[in-house]
């Protein structure tokens, strides 16, 4: 995730090109693989155990390594070893830029300092972004004075990275009272709070979510959607349902009662609310998608 934020900054400043950035990311895909694949390669887990942990992440908001420890498949020391093999995101990105003669390590460090100054980041903020830790990064960028919003945005981004694509970046949430959309896959939660979570996109952008999630939900029948239609929107709705299910479970432990309503899709319409809701602009594998979240804002589709 670090490379997405910092890489886009480098492109904006014309320090690297979009093609160079894409080349670096492609190289990193073979260098920084998922923890489960490393564990299987190291003969610490079987493919079946890895699949089991991946499926448990649909119902448990936990890291892969934490679930492996809970199941007794790995020890904390083994997880630490696997993480070290996976690599530090900042060092890996800087190293790849240098190896491809795009930027020297000194130039990267200088750009990091300018990135920090221009965004008024603290040293702790920069360390959080460099770490690649999702929770630490979302705390830097997502600062809404309402805990439920922050928690739900962080949860959504964690699950995008787990199930959809690791190439994710996002901008600060935008407060809205109206929002025009082309395609929207959404779901409402009702109870002590009225919550709406949805993903909106233009053209075929929502396929960036639909295809990967459909293939996770049914790994034995590979799906490749070619257009945003009822089936592909249903796949996005299923992913939305996973996020909401995890969030509802979290709220239940806090004695907050909530029920999940069936997901709904809309086309070419507008959200209108009495209070403010938030739109979080996402970039997932180069596709622009908006994460829509409303808590007690009385949002309706018109």
Secondary structure, 3 states (H helix, E strand, C coil): CHHHHHHHHHHHCCCCCHHHHHHHHHHHHHHCCCHHHHHHHCCCCCHHHHHHHHHHCCCCCCCHHHHHHHCCCCCHHHHHHHHHHHCCHHHHHHHHHHHCCCCCHHHHHHHHHHHHHHCCCCHHHHHHHHHCCHHHHHHHHCCCCCHHHHHHHHHHHHHHHHHCCCCEEECCCEEEEEEEEEEEEEEEEEECCCEEEEEEECCCCCHHHHHHHHHHHCCCCCCCCCCCCHHHHHHHHHHHHHHHHHHHHHHHHCCCCEEECCCEEEEEEEEEEEEEEEEEEEEECCEEEEEEEEECCCEEEC
